[in-house]
Structure formats: C-alpha cells, structure tokens
Amino acid sequence: MPNVRLFASLRELAGSSRVRAEGTTVGEVVESLALRYGERFGRIARSGSVVVDGESAGPDTPLSGEEEVALLPPVSGG
C-alpha cells in the first residue's frame, strides 16, 4: 500500500500530511482517497501534479505498493 504525502489544501481536507491508500496506479490511489475524503479532495488531486519517488508521474503510472506518492495541488498566483 503506497505511502501518500499530502500538501496544502489536500493536507487540510484529509487532516493529515501522510496517509496510506490502496491502488496499483496513481489514478487508483487518487480515486481511493477521493472516496475517503470527498469529491472536493478528488477534484483538487486530479488537477494537481503527482510525484512518485521523486519523479513526475501521471494517472497511469504503475505502483508496486511501497512507493512514496506526493500529491501537490495546483499552484495559483502571479
């Protein structure tokens, strides 16, 4: 089960900066967390970026279960 690090608004919605989530792809992990923390969490996570073990990743990136997955919400500002 991947370790997931959450930042900014995702951390606030989950009430924690680190969680564990089921899934064999990044997309499955995001959907699992969206079911747990709500659709707002899911919308933000799907529109942000993902880093797996220090490398940029997409929804189809496969996971073996021991990776660190970082979910970063979109950045706004100027």
N, CA, C, O and CB atoms as a CASP TS submission, in Angstrom:
PFRMAT TS
TARGET T0000
AUTHOR 0000-0000-0000
METHOD Language model
MODEL 1
PARENT N/A
ATOM      1  N   MET     1       0.856  -1.178   0.000  1.00  0.00           N
ATOM      2  CA  MET     1       0.000   0.000   0.000  1.00  0.00           C
ATOM      3  C   MET     1       0.900   1.238   0.000  1.00  0.00           C
ATOM      4  O   MET     1       1.684   1.430   0.930  1.00  0.00           O
ATOM      5  CB  MET     1      -0.973   0.000   1.236  1.00  0.00           C
ATOM      6  N   PRO     2       0.795   2.081  -1.036  1.00  0.00           N
ATOM      7  CA  PRO     2       1.671   3.253  -1.130  1.00  0.00           C
ATOM      8  C   PRO     2       1.478   4.243   0.027  1.00  0.00           C
ATOM      9  O   PRO     2       0.379   4.418   0.552  1.00  0.00           O
ATOM     10  CB  PRO     2       1.428   3.963  -2.445  1.00  0.00           C
ATOM     11  N   ASN     3       2.585   4.875   0.395  1.00  0.00           N
ATOM     12  CA  ASN     3       2.557   5.990   1.342  1.00  0.00           C
ATOM     13  C   ASN     3       2.297   7.249   0.537  1.00  0.00           C
ATOM     14  O   ASN     3       2.963   7.489  -0.470  1.00  0.00           O
ATOM     15  CB  ASN     3       3.899   6.100   2.167  1.00  0.00           C
ATOM     16  N   VAL     4       1.335   8.057   0.968  1.00  0.00           N
ATOM     17  CA  VAL     4       0.961   9.256   0.226  1.00  0.00           C
ATOM     18  C   VAL     4       1.231  10.482   1.083  1.00  0.00           C
ATOM     19  O   VAL     4       0.772  10.567   2.222  1.00  0.00           O
ATOM     20  CB  VAL     4      -0.525   9.205  -0.203  1.00  0.00           C
ATOM     21  N   ARG     5       1.976  11.429   0.531  1.00  0.00           N
ATOM     22  CA  ARG     5       2.206  12.709   1.198  1.00  0.00           C
ATOM     23  C   ARG     5       1.258  13.721   0.590  1.00  0.00           C
ATOM     24  O   ARG     5       1.113  13.803  -0.630  1.00  0.00           O
ATOM     25  CB  ARG     5       3.696  13.175   1.063  1.00  0.00           C
ATOM     26  N   LEU     6       0.614  14.490   1.449  1.00  0.00           N
ATOM     27  CA  LEU     6      -0.365  15.490   1.014  1.00  0.00           C
ATOM     28  C   LEU     6       0.138  16.877   1.375  1.00  0.00           C
ATOM     29  O   LEU     6       0.765  17.074   2.415  1.00  0.00           O
ATOM     30  CB  LEU     6      -1.755  15.229   1.656  1.00  0.00           C
ATOM     31  N   PHE     7      -0.144  17.827   0.509  1.00  0.00           N
ATOM     32  CA  PHE     7       0.321  19.192   0.715  1.00  0.00           C
ATOM     33  C   PHE     7      -0.841  20.178   0.625  1.00  0.00           C
ATOM     34  O   PHE     7      -1.842  19.923  -0.045  1.00  0.00           O
ATOM     35  CB  PHE     7       1.403  19.549  -0.310  1.00  0.00           C
ATOM     36  N   ALA     8      -0.688  21.298   1.306  1.00  0.00           N
ATOM     37  CA  ALA     8      -1.607  22.447   1.243  1.00  0.00           C
ATOM     38  C   ALA     8      -3.059  22.037   1.464  1.00  0.00           C
ATOM     39  O   ALA     8      -3.370  21.415   2.480  1.00  0.00           O
ATOM     40  CB  ALA     8      -1.477  23.150  -0.105  1.00  0.00           C
ATOM     41  N   SER     9      -3.948  22.370   0.540  1.00  0.00           N
ATOM     42  CA  SER     9      -5.384  22.121   0.734  1.00  0.00           C
ATOM     43  C   SER     9      -5.703  20.636   0.854  1.00  0.00           C
ATOM     44  O   SER     9      -6.646  20.270   1.556  1.00  0.00           O
ATOM     45  CB  SER     9      -6.178  22.720  -0.418  1.00  0.00           C
ATOM     46  N   LEU    10      -4.947  19.775   0.190  1.00  0.00           N
ATOM     47  CA  LEU    10      -5.191  18.332   0.311  1.00  0.00           C
ATOM     48  C   LEU    10      -4.903  17.865   1.730  1.00  0.00           C
ATOM     49  O   LEU    10      -5.642  17.051   2.285  1.00  0.00           O
ATOM     50  CB  LEU    10      -4.325  17.541  -0.696  1.00  0.00           C
ATOM     51  N   ARG    11      -3.833  18.379   2.311  1.00  0.00           N
ATOM     52  CA  ARG    11      -3.499  18.050   3.700  1.00  0.00           C
ATOM     53  C   ARG    11      -4.607  18.526   4.637  1.00  0.00           C
ATOM     54  O   ARG    11      -4.985  17.812   5.566  1.00  0.00           O
ATOM     55  CB  ARG    11      -2.147  18.685   4.103  1.00  0.00           C
ATOM     56  N   GLU    12      -5.120  19.712   4.399  1.00  0.00           N
ATOM     57  CA  GLU    12      -6.191  20.247   5.247  1.00  0.00           C
ATOM     58  C   GLU    12      -7.458  19.409   5.143  1.00  0.00           C
ATOM     59  O   GLU    12      -8.094  19.118   6.156  1.00  0.00           O
ATOM     60  CB  GLU    12      -6.496  21.696   4.867  1.00  0.00           C
ATOM     61  N   LEU    13      -7.829  19.018   3.926  1.00  0.00           N
ATOM     62  CA  LEU    13      -9.043  18.217   3.742  1.00  0.00           C
ATOM     63  C   LEU    13      -8.923  16.834   4.380  1.00  0.00           C
ATOM     64  O   LEU    13      -9.900  16.306   4.911  1.00  0.00           O
ATOM     65  CB  LEU    13      -9.351  18.072   2.259  1.00  0.00           C
ATOM     66  N   ALA    14      -7.728  16.250   4.326  1.00  0.00           N
ATOM     67  CA  ALA    14      -7.521  14.919   4.890  1.00  0.00           C
ATOM     68  C   ALA    14      -7.241  14.966   6.389  1.00  0.00           C
ATOM     69  O   ALA    14      -7.406  13.964   7.085  1.00  0.00           O
ATOM     70  CB  ALA    14      -6.378  14.227   4.177  1.00  0.00           C
ATOM     71  N   GLY    15      -6.820  16.120   6.883  1.00  0.00           N
ATOM     72  CA  GLY    15      -6.492  16.234   8.304  1.00  0.00           C
ATOM     73  C   GLY    15      -5.169  15.578   8.661  1.00  0.00           C
ATOM     74  O   GLY    15      -4.908  15.294   9.830  1.00  0.00           O
ATOM     75  N   SER    16      -4.332  15.334   7.652  1.00  0.00           N
ATOM     76  CA  SER    16      -3.042  14.692   7.885  1.00  0.00           C
ATOM     77  C   SER    16      -2.127  14.970   6.694  1.00  0.00           C
ATOM     78  O   SER    16      -2.597  15.171   5.574  1.00  0.00           O
ATOM     79  CB  SER    16      -3.212  13.157   8.109  1.00  0.00           C
ATOM     80  N   SER    17      -0.826  14.980   6.942  1.00  0.00           N
ATOM     81  CA  SER    17       0.115  15.191   5.848  1.00  0.00           C
ATOM     82  C   SER    17       0.580  13.879   5.225  1.00  0.00           C
ATOM     83  O   SER    17       1.196  13.886   4.159  1.00  0.00           O
ATOM     84  CB  SER    17       1.311  15.975   6.340  1.00  0.00           C
ATOM     85  N   ARG    18       0.294  12.760   5.875  1.00  0.00           N
ATOM     86  CA  ARG    18       0.676  11.439   5.364  1.00  0.00           C
ATOM     87  C   ARG    18      -0.463  10.453   5.589  1.00  0.00           C
ATOM     88  O   ARG    18      -1.028  10.365   6.679  1.00  0.00           O
ATOM     89  CB  ARG    18       1.977  10.933   6.048  1.00  0.00           C
ATOM     90  N   VAL    19      -0.780   9.725   4.544  1.00  0.00           N
ATOM     91  CA  VAL    19      -1.812   8.684   4.640  1.00  0.00           C
ATOM     92  C   VAL    19      -1.348   7.484   3.818  1.00  0.00           C
ATOM     93  O   VAL    19      -0.385   7.583   3.058  1.00  0.00           O
ATOM     94  CB  VAL    19      -3.215   9.209   4.136  1.00  0.00           C
ATOM     95  N   ARG    20      -2.031   6.359   3.971  1.00  0.00           N
ATOM     96  CA  ARG    20      -1.802   5.182   3.141  1.00  0.00           C
ATOM     97  C   ARG    20      -3.048   5.006   2.291  1.00  0.00           C
ATOM     98  O   ARG    20      -4.159   5.294   2.734  1.00  0.00           O
ATOM     99  CB  ARG    20      -1.497   3.892   4.008  1.00  0.00           C
ATOM    100  N   ALA    21      -2.857   4.535   1.073  1.00  0.00           N
ATOM    101  CA  ALA    21      -4.001   4.371   0.178  1.00  0.00           C
ATOM    102  C   ALA    21      -3.793   3.160  -0.714  1.00  0.00           C
ATOM    103  O   ALA    21      -2.666   2.836  -1.090  1.00  0.00           O
ATOM    104  CB  ALA    21      -4.218   5.636  -0.674  1.00  0.00           C
ATOM    105  N   GLU    22      -4.890   2.496  -1.048  1.00  0.00           N
ATOM    106  CA  GLU    22      -4.828   1.353  -1.938  1.00  0.00           C
ATOM    107  C   GLU    22      -4.849   1.802  -3.390  1.00  0.00           C
ATOM    108  O   GLU    22      -5.437   2.829  -3.732  1.00  0.00           O
ATOM    109  CB  GLU    22      -5.983   0.397  -1.660  1.00  0.00           C
ATOM    110  N   GLY    23      -4.199   1.019  -4.232  1.00  0.00           N
ATOM    111  CA  GLY    23      -4.210   1.279  -5.662  1.00  0.00           C
ATOM    112  C   GLY    23      -2.965   0.744  -6.321  1.00  0.00           C
ATOM    113  O   GLY    23      -1.890   0.731  -5.722  1.00  0.00           O
ATOM    114  N   THR    24      -3.111   0.298  -7.568  1.00  0.00           N
ATOM    115  CA  THR    24      -1.967  -0.207  -8.323  1.00  0.00           C
ATOM    116  C   THR    24      -1.492   0.801  -9.366  1.00  0.00           C
ATOM    117  O   THR    24      -0.511   0.561 -10.070  1.00  0.00           O
ATOM    118  CB  THR    24      -2.325  -1.526  -9.001  1.00  0.00           C
ATOM    119  N   THR    25      -2.195   1.934  -9.461  1.00  0.00           N
ATOM    120  CA  THR    25      -1.757   3.046 -10.302  1.00  0.00           C
ATOM    121  C   THR    25      -1.970   4.335  -9.514  1.00  0.00           C
ATOM    122  O   THR    25      -2.688   4.355  -8.514  1.00  0.00           O
ATOM    123  CB  THR    25      -2.535   3.078 -11.672  1.00  0.00           C
ATOM    124  N   VAL    26      -1.345   5.396  -9.973  1.00  0.00           N
ATOM    125  CA  VAL    26      -1.540   6.699  -9.339  1.00  0.00           C
ATOM    126  C   VAL    26      -3.020   7.081  -9.379  1.00  0.00           C
ATOM    127  O   VAL    26      -3.558   7.570  -8.385  1.00  0.00           O
ATOM    128  CB  VAL    26      -0.680   7.784 -10.037  1.00  0.00           C
ATOM    129  N   GLY    27      -3.681   6.863 -10.515  1.00  0.00           N
ATOM    130  CA  GLY    27      -5.100   7.197 -10.639  1.00  0.00           C
ATOM    131  C   GLY    27      -5.970   6.459  -9.639  1.00  0.00           C
ATOM    132  O   GLY    27      -6.899   7.039  -9.076  1.00  0.00           O
ATOM    133  N   GLU    28      -5.680   5.180  -9.412  1.00  0.00           N
ATOM    134  CA  GLU    28      -6.445   4.404  -8.429  1.00  0.00           C
ATOM    135  C   GLU    28      -6.239   4.939  -7.016  1.00  0.00           C
ATOM    136  O   GLU    28      -7.175   4.980  -6.218  1.00  0.00           O
ATOM    137  CB  GLU    28      -6.045   2.925  -8.489  1.00  0.00           C
ATOM    138  N   VAL    29      -5.014   5.348  -6.713  1.00  0.00           N
ATOM    139  CA  VAL    29      -4.735   5.926  -5.386  1.00  0.00           C
ATOM    140  C   VAL    29      -5.532   7.215  -5.203  1.00  0.00           C
ATOM    141  O   VAL    29      -6.136   7.430  -4.152  1.00  0.00           O
ATOM    142  CB  VAL    29      -3.210   6.205  -5.210  1.00  0.00           C
ATOM    143  N   VAL    30      -5.534   8.068  -6.221  1.00  0.00           N
ATOM    144  CA  VAL    30      -6.285   9.327  -6.140  1.00  0.00           C
ATOM    145  C   VAL    30      -7.774   9.041  -5.955  1.00  0.00           C
ATOM    146  O   VAL    30      -8.427   9.682  -5.131  1.00  0.00           O
ATOM    147  CB  VAL    30      -6.056  10.187  -7.411  1.00  0.00           C
ATOM    148  N   GLU    31      -8.314   8.091  -6.707  1.00  0.00           N
ATOM    149  CA  GLU    31      -9.738   7.773  -6.583  1.00  0.00           C
ATOM    150  C   GLU    31     -10.058   7.181  -5.212  1.00  0.00           C
ATOM    151  O   GLU    31     -11.103   7.483  -4.637  1.00  0.00           O
ATOM    152  CB  GLU    31     -10.163   6.799  -7.685  1.00  0.00           C
ATOM    153  N   SER    32      -9.177   6.350  -4.692  1.00  0.00           N
ATOM    154  CA  SER    32      -9.365   5.781  -3.355  1.00  0.00           C
ATOM    155  C   SER    32      -9.431   6.886  -2.301  1.00  0.00           C
ATOM    156  O   SER    32     -10.267   6.850  -1.398  1.00  0.00           O
ATOM    157  CB  SER    32      -8.226   4.797  -3.023  1.00  0.00           C
ATOM    158  N   LEU    33      -8.538   7.867  -2.430  1.00  0.00           N
ATOM    159  CA  LEU    33      -8.537   8.976  -1.476  1.00  0.00           C
ATOM    160  C   LEU    33      -9.735   9.896  -1.675  1.00  0.00           C
ATOM    161  O   LEU    33     -10.250  10.460  -0.709  1.00  0.00           O
ATOM    162  CB  LEU    33      -7.247   9.776  -1.601  1.00  0.00           C
ATOM    163  N   ALA    34     -10.184  10.054  -2.917  1.00  0.00           N
ATOM    164  CA  ALA    34     -11.374  10.872  -3.170  1.00  0.00           C
ATOM    165  C   ALA    34     -12.603  10.247  -2.514  1.00  0.00           C
ATOM    166  O   ALA    34     -13.455  10.960  -1.983  1.00  0.00           O
ATOM    167  CB  ALA    34     -11.606  11.039  -4.689  1.00  0.00           C
ATOM    168  N   LEU    35     -12.696   8.931  -2.549  1.00  0.00           N
ATOM    169  CA  LEU    35     -13.813   8.257  -1.868  1.00  0.00           C
ATOM    170  C   LEU    35     -13.729   8.463  -0.357  1.00  0.00           C
ATOM    171  O   LEU    35     -14.749   8.622   0.313  1.00  0.00           O
ATOM    172  CB  LEU    35     -13.816   6.744  -2.198  1.00  0.00           C
ATOM    173  N   ARG    36     -12.521   8.458   0.165  1.00  0.00           N
ATOM    174  CA  ARG    36     -12.322   8.607   1.608  1.00  0.00           C
ATOM    175  C   ARG    36     -12.551  10.043   2.080  1.00  0.00           C
ATOM    176  O   ARG    36     -13.173  10.264   3.119  1.00  0.00           O
ATOM    177  CB  ARG    36     -10.920   8.162   1.986  1.00  0.00           C
ATOM    178  N   TYR    37     -12.043  11.025   1.313  1.00  0.00           N
ATOM    179  CA  TYR    37     -12.050  12.415   1.784  1.00  0.00           C
ATOM    180  C   TYR    37     -13.016  13.337   1.049  1.00  0.00           C
ATOM    181  O   TYR    37     -13.136  14.509   1.408  1.00  0.00           O
ATOM    182  CB  TYR    37     -10.684  12.975   1.671  1.00  0.00           C
ATOM    183  N   GLY    38     -13.695  12.840   0.045  1.00  0.00           N
ATOM    184  CA  GLY    38     -14.721  13.639  -0.609  1.00  0.00           C
ATOM    185  C   GLY    38     -14.349  14.119  -2.000  1.00  0.00           C
ATOM    186  O   GLY    38     -13.179  14.131  -2.383  1.00  0.00           O
ATOM    187  N   GLU    39     -15.379  14.517  -2.751  1.00  0.00           N
ATOM    188  CA  GLU    39     -15.199  14.910  -4.137  1.00  0.00           C
ATOM    189  C   GLU    39     -14.334  16.157  -4.287  1.00  0.00           C
ATOM    190  O   GLU    39     -13.597  16.276  -5.266  1.00  0.00           O
ATOM    191  CB  GLU    39     -16.536  15.141  -4.777  1.00  0.00           C
ATOM    192  N   ARG    40     -14.409  17.089  -3.338  1.00  0.00           N
ATOM    193  CA  ARG    40     -13.540  18.277  -3.431  1.00  0.00           C
ATOM    194  C   ARG    40     -12.078  17.863  -3.415  1.00  0.00           C
ATOM    195  O   ARG    40     -11.274  18.372  -4.196  1.00  0.00           O
ATOM    196  CB  ARG    40     -13.825  19.261  -2.270  1.00  0.00           C
ATOM    197  N   PHE    41     -11.734  16.934  -2.518  1.00  0.00           N
ATOM    198  CA  PHE    41     -10.376  16.398  -2.457  1.00  0.00           C
ATOM    199  C   PHE    41     -10.011  15.809  -3.817  1.00  0.00           C
ATOM    200  O   PHE    41      -8.927  16.069  -4.339  1.00  0.00           O
ATOM    201  CB  PHE    41     -10.247  15.322  -1.334  1.00  0.00           C
ATOM    202  N   GLY    42     -10.913  15.019  -4.389  1.00  0.00           N
ATOM    203  CA  GLY    42     -10.664  14.379  -5.672  1.00  0.00           C
ATOM    204  C   GLY    42     -10.442  15.380  -6.792  1.00  0.00           C
ATOM    205  O   GLY    42      -9.534  15.206  -7.604  1.00  0.00           O
ATOM    206  N   ARG    43     -11.260  16.427  -6.847  1.00  0.00           N
ATOM    207  CA  ARG    43     -11.107  17.449  -7.889  1.00  0.00           C
ATOM    208  C   ARG    43      -9.742  18.125  -7.801  1.00  0.00           C
ATOM    209  O   ARG    43      -9.067  18.327  -8.809  1.00  0.00           O
ATOM    210  CB  ARG    43     -12.221  18.501  -7.777  1.00  0.00           C
ATOM    211  N   ILE    44      -9.355  18.467  -6.587  1.00  0.00           N
ATOM    212  CA  ILE    44      -8.069  19.141  -6.393  1.00  0.00           C
ATOM    213  C   ILE    44      -6.918  18.195  -6.747  1.00  0.00           C
ATOM    214  O   ILE    44      -5.984  18.589  -7.446  1.00  0.00           O
ATOM    215  CB  ILE    44      -7.929  19.640  -4.930  1.00  0.00           C
ATOM    216  N   ALA    45      -6.981  16.959  -6.270  1.00  0.00           N
ATOM    217  CA  ALA    45      -5.905  15.999  -6.523  1.00  0.00           C
ATOM    218  C   ALA    45      -5.772  15.690  -8.013  1.00  0.00           C
ATOM    219  O   ALA    45      -4.660  15.562  -8.525  1.00  0.00           O
ATOM    220  CB  ALA    45      -6.151  14.707  -5.742  1.00  0.00           C
ATOM    221  N   ARG    46      -6.904  15.568  -8.708  1.00  0.00           N
ATOM    222  CA  ARG    46      -6.861  15.255 -10.139  1.00  0.00           C
ATOM    223  C   ARG    46      -6.325  16.423 -10.967  1.00  0.00           C
ATOM    224  O   ARG    46      -5.785  16.205 -12.051  1.00  0.00           O
ATOM    225  CB  ARG    46      -8.251  14.870 -10.632  1.00  0.00           C
ATOM    226  N   SER    47      -6.463  17.657 -10.479  1.00  0.00           N
ATOM    227  CA  SER    47      -5.998  18.807 -11.248  1.00  0.00           C
ATOM    228  C   SER    47      -4.580  19.234 -10.873  1.00  0.00           C
ATOM    229  O   SER    47      -4.008  20.111 -11.519  1.00  0.00           O
ATOM    230  CB  SER    47      -6.942  19.966 -11.052  1.00  0.00           C
ATOM    231  N   GLY    48      -4.017  18.628  -9.849  1.00  0.00           N
ATOM    232  CA  GLY    48      -2.666  18.965  -9.428  1.00  0.00           C
ATOM    233  C   GLY    48      -1.632  18.080 -10.096  1.00  0.00           C
ATOM    234  O   GLY    48      -1.883  17.487 -11.145  1.00  0.00           O
ATOM    235  N   SER    49      -0.474  18.001  -9.478  1.00  0.00           N
ATOM    236  CA  SER    49       0.587  17.154 -10.016  1.00  0.00           C
ATOM    237  C   SER    49       0.936  16.069  -9.010  1.00  0.00           C
ATOM    238  O   SER    49       0.632  16.163  -7.821  1.00  0.00           O
ATOM    239  CB  SER    49       1.838  17.990 -10.366  1.00  0.00           C
ATOM    240  N   VAL    50       1.590  15.027  -9.536  1.00  0.00           N
ATOM    241  CA  VAL    50       1.944  13.865  -8.719  1.00  0.00           C
ATOM    242  C   VAL    50       3.420  13.559  -8.921  1.00  0.00           C
ATOM    243  O   VAL    50       3.937  13.617 -10.036  1.00  0.00           O
ATOM    244  CB  VAL    50       1.065  12.626  -9.084  1.00  0.00           C
ATOM    245  N   VAL    51       4.083  13.236  -7.824  1.00  0.00           N
ATOM    246  CA  VAL    51       5.480  12.828  -7.860  1.00  0.00           C
ATOM    247  C   VAL    51       5.573  11.481  -7.149  1.00  0.00           C
ATOM    248  O   VAL    51       5.110  11.335  -6.017  1.00  0.00           O
ATOM    249  CB  VAL    51       6.421  13.906  -7.191  1.00  0.00           C
ATOM    250  N   VAL    52       6.172  10.502  -7.817  1.00  0.00           N
ATOM    251  CA  VAL    52       6.356   9.173  -7.232  1.00  0.00           C
ATOM    252  C   VAL    52       7.850   8.938  -7.064  1.00  0.00           C
ATOM    253  O   VAL    52       8.600   8.918  -8.040  1.00  0.00           O
ATOM    254  CB  VAL    52       5.703   8.055  -8.123  1.00  0.00           C
ATOM    255  N   ASP    53       8.267   8.764  -5.832  1.00  0.00           N
ATOM    256  CA  ASP    53       9.682   8.551  -5.516  1.00  0.00           C
ATOM    257  C   ASP    53      10.581   9.569  -6.221  1.00  0.00           C
ATOM    258  O   ASP    53      11.629   9.216  -6.763  1.00  0.00           O
ATOM    259  CB  ASP    53      10.099   7.134  -5.905  1.00  0.00           C
ATOM    260  N   GLY    54      10.162  10.821  -6.207  1.00  0.00           N
ATOM    261  CA  GLY    54      10.971  11.903  -6.746  1.00  0.00           C
ATOM    262  C   GLY    54      10.849  12.137  -8.243  1.00  0.00           C
ATOM    263  O   GLY    54      11.516  13.022  -8.781  1.00  0.00           O
ATOM    264  N   GLU    55      10.007  11.359  -8.931  1.00  0.00           N
ATOM    265  CA  GLU    55       9.831  11.506 -10.374  1.00  0.00           C
ATOM    266  C   GLU    55       8.392  11.901 -10.690  1.00  0.00           C
ATOM    267  O   GLU    55       7.452  11.381 -10.089  1.00  0.00           O
ATOM    268  CB  GLU    55      10.204  10.199 -11.106  1.00  0.00           C
ATOM    269  N   SER    56       8.229  12.819 -11.631  1.00  0.00           N
ATOM    270  CA  SER    56       6.898  13.223 -12.068  1.00  0.00           C
ATOM    271  C   SER    56       6.140  12.000 -12.577  1.00  0.00           C
ATOM    272  O   SER    56       6.719  11.136 -13.236  1.00  0.00           O
ATOM    273  CB  SER    56       6.984  14.315 -13.167  1.00  0.00           C
ATOM    274  N   ALA    57       4.838  11.930 -12.271  1.00  0.00           N
ATOM    275  CA  ALA    57       4.034  10.763 -12.633  1.00  0.00           C
ATOM    276  C   ALA    57       2.654  11.193 -13.108  1.00  0.00           C
ATOM    277  O   ALA    57       2.192  12.295 -12.813  1.00  0.00           O
ATOM    278  CB  ALA    57       3.910   9.799 -11.443  1.00  0.00           C
ATOM    279  N   GLY    58       2.009  10.304 -13.843  1.00  0.00           N
ATOM    280  CA  GLY    58       0.659  10.534 -14.330  1.00  0.00           C
ATOM    281  C   GLY    58      -0.294   9.493 -13.775  1.00  0.00           C
ATOM    282  O   GLY    58       0.127   8.596 -13.044  1.00  0.00           O
ATOM    283  N   PRO    59      -1.573   9.599 -14.112  1.00  0.00           N
ATOM    284  CA  PRO    59      -2.580   8.681 -13.555  1.00  0.00           C
ATOM    285  C   PRO    59      -2.333   7.217 -13.887  1.00  0.00           C
ATOM    286  O   PRO    59      -2.734   6.340 -13.123  1.00  0.00           O
ATOM    287  CB  PRO    59      -3.938   9.066 -14.050  1.00  0.00           C
ATOM    288  N   ASP    60      -1.681   6.934 -15.013  1.00  0.00           N
ATOM    289  CA  ASP    60      -1.447   5.544 -15.414  1.00  0.00           C
ATOM    290  C   ASP    60      -0.139   4.965 -14.884  1.00  0.00           C
ATOM    291  O   ASP    60       0.190   3.814 -15.167  1.00  0.00           O
ATOM    292  CB  ASP    60      -1.457   5.446 -16.907  1.00  0.00           C
ATOM    293  N   THR    61       0.604   5.756 -14.120  1.00  0.00           N
ATOM    294  CA  THR    61       1.875   5.268 -13.575  1.00  0.00           C
ATOM    295  C   THR    61       1.610   4.094 -12.641  1.00  0.00           C
ATOM    296  O   THR    61       0.850   4.229 -11.682  1.00  0.00           O
ATOM    297  CB  THR    61       2.633   6.402 -12.826  1.00  0.00           C
ATOM    298  N   PRO    62       2.234   2.934 -12.910  1.00  0.00           N
ATOM    299  CA  PRO    62       2.005   1.763 -12.046  1.00  0.00           C
ATOM    300  C   PRO    62       2.711   1.900 -10.704  1.00  0.00           C
ATOM    301  O   PRO    62       3.760   2.535 -10.593  1.00  0.00           O
ATOM    302  CB  PRO    62       2.478   0.488 -12.745  1.00  0.00           C
ATOM    303  N   LEU    63       2.108   1.289  -9.692  1.00  0.00           N
ATOM    304  CA  LEU    63       2.667   1.295  -8.342  1.00  0.00           C
ATOM    305  C   LEU    63       2.764  -0.138  -7.835  1.00  0.00           C
ATOM    306  O   LEU    63       1.860  -0.944  -8.055  1.00  0.00           O
ATOM    307  CB  LEU    63       1.804   2.162  -7.382  1.00  0.00           C
ATOM    308  N   SER    64       3.860  -0.449  -7.157  1.00  0.00           N
ATOM    309  CA  SER    64       4.017  -1.792  -6.591  1.00  0.00           C
ATOM    310  C   SER    64       3.506  -1.858  -5.159  1.00  0.00           C
ATOM    311  O   SER    64       3.205  -2.938  -4.653  1.00  0.00           O
ATOM    312  CB  SER    64       5.482  -2.219  -6.638  1.00  0.00           C
ATOM    313  N   GLY    65       3.406  -0.695  -4.502  1.00  0.00           N
ATOM    314  CA  GLY    65       2.868  -0.672  -3.152  1.00  0.00           C
ATOM    315  C   GLY    65       3.774  -0.072  -2.105  1.00  0.00           C
ATOM    316  O   GLY    65       3.314   0.251  -1.009  1.00  0.00           O
ATOM    317  N   GLU    66       5.046   0.088  -2.406  1.00  0.00           N
ATOM    318  CA  GLU    66       5.977   0.628  -1.403  1.00  0.00           C
ATOM    319  C   GLU    66       6.480   2.017  -1.746  1.00  0.00           C
ATOM    320  O   GLU    66       7.337   2.550  -1.042  1.00  0.00           O
ATOM    321  CB  GLU    66       7.153  -0.296  -1.243  1.00  0.00           C
ATOM    322  N   GLU    67       5.970   2.612  -2.806  1.00  0.00           N
ATOM    323  CA  GLU    67       6.422   3.935  -3.224  1.00  0.00           C
ATOM    324  C   GLU    67       5.912   5.031  -2.292  1.00  0.00           C
ATOM    325  O   GLU    67       4.966   4.843  -1.527  1.00  0.00           O
ATOM    326  CB  GLU    67       5.967   4.216  -4.647  1.00  0.00           C
ATOM    327  N   GLU    68       6.582   6.189  -2.388  1.00  0.00           N
ATOM    328  CA  GLU    68       6.063   7.394  -1.775  1.00  0.00           C
ATOM    329  C   GLU    68       5.445   8.230  -2.887  1.00  0.00           C
ATOM    330  O   GLU    68       6.123   8.620  -3.838  1.00  0.00           O
ATOM    331  CB  GLU    68       7.182   8.183  -1.007  1.00  0.00           C
ATOM    332  N   VAL    69       4.171   8.496  -2.758  1.00  0.00           N
ATOM    333  CA  VAL    69       3.411   9.262  -3.737  1.00  0.00           C
ATOM    334  C   VAL    69       3.109  10.620  -3.121  1.00  0.00           C
ATOM    335  O   VAL    69       2.481  10.697  -2.065  1.00  0.00           O
ATOM    336  CB  VAL    69       2.092   8.517  -4.161  1.00  0.00           C
ATOM    337  N   ALA    70       3.550  11.687  -3.771  1.00  0.00           N
ATOM    338  CA  ALA    70       3.276  13.043  -3.287  1.00  0.00           C
ATOM    339  C   ALA    70       2.213  13.672  -4.175  1.00  0.00           C
ATOM    340  O   ALA    70       2.374  13.744  -5.393  1.00  0.00           O
ATOM    341  CB  ALA    70       4.574  13.914  -3.270  1.00  0.00           C
ATOM    342  N   LEU    71       1.128  14.125  -3.561  1.00  0.00           N
ATOM    343  CA  LEU    71       0.051  14.815  -4.282  1.00  0.00           C
ATOM    344  C   LEU    71       0.166  16.308  -4.006  1.00  0.00           C
ATOM    345  O   LEU    71       0.073  16.755  -2.863  1.00  0.00           O
ATOM    346  CB  LEU    71      -1.363  14.275  -3.858  1.00  0.00           C
ATOM    347  N   LEU    72       0.371  17.072  -5.081  1.00  0.00           N
ATOM    348  CA  LEU    72       0.536  18.508  -4.939  1.00  0.00           C
ATOM    349  C   LEU    72      -0.607  19.211  -5.650  1.00  0.00           C
ATOM    350  O   LEU    72      -0.792  19.022  -6.853  1.00  0.00           O
ATOM    351  CB  LEU    72       1.901  18.970  -5.498  1.00  0.00           C
ATOM    352  N   PRO    73      -1.374  20.017  -4.934  1.00  0.00           N
ATOM    353  CA  PRO    73      -2.478  20.737  -5.577  1.00  0.00           C
ATOM    354  C   PRO    73      -1.947  21.764  -6.564  1.00  0.00           C
ATOM    355  O   PRO    73      -0.783  22.158  -6.484  1.00  0.00           O
ATOM    356  CB  PRO    73      -3.364  21.426  -4.524  1.00  0.00           C
ATOM    357  N   PRO    74      -2.787  22.199  -7.489  1.00  0.00           N
ATOM    358  CA  PRO    74      -2.346  23.218  -8.442  1.00  0.00           C
ATOM    359  C   PRO    74      -1.921  24.496  -7.713  1.00  0.00           C
ATOM    360  O   PRO    74      -2.469  24.840  -6.666  1.00  0.00           O
ATOM    361  CB  PRO    74      -3.469  23.530  -9.453  1.00  0.00           C
ATOM    362  N   VAL    75      -0.957  25.173  -8.273  1.00  0.00           N
ATOM    363  CA  VAL    75      -0.449  26.412  -7.681  1.00  0.00           C
ATOM    364  C   VAL    75      -1.135  27.577  -8.376  1.00  0.00           C
ATOM    365  O   VAL    75      -1.264  27.607  -9.600  1.00  0.00           O
ATOM    366  CB  VAL    75       1.115  26.516  -7.810  1.00  0.00           C
ATOM    367  N   SER    76      -1.572  28.535  -7.565  1.00  0.00           N
ATOM    368  CA  SER    76      -2.170  29.740  -8.149  1.00  0.00           C
ATOM    369  C   SER    76      -1.352  30.938  -7.709  1.00  0.00           C
ATOM    370  O   SER    76      -0.555  30.861  -6.774  1.00  0.00           O
ATOM    371  CB  SER    76      -3.670  29.902  -7.725  1.00  0.00           C
ATOM    372  N   GLY    77      -1.560  32.016  -8.383  1.00  0.00           N
ATOM    373  CA  GLY    77      -0.834  33.234  -8.020  1.00  0.00           C
ATOM    374  C   GLY    77      -0.198  33.846  -9.237  1.00  0.00           C
ATOM    375  O   GLY    77      -0.406  33.382 -10.358  1.00  0.00           O
ATOM    376  N   GLY    78       0.567  34.871  -9.025  1.00  0.00           N
ATOM    377  CA  GLY    78       1.143  35.557 -10.168  1.00  0.00           C
ATOM    378  C   GLY    78       2.526  35.944  -9.996  1.00  0.00           C
ATOM    379  O   GLY    78       3.120  36.531 -10.900  1.00  0.00           O
TER
END
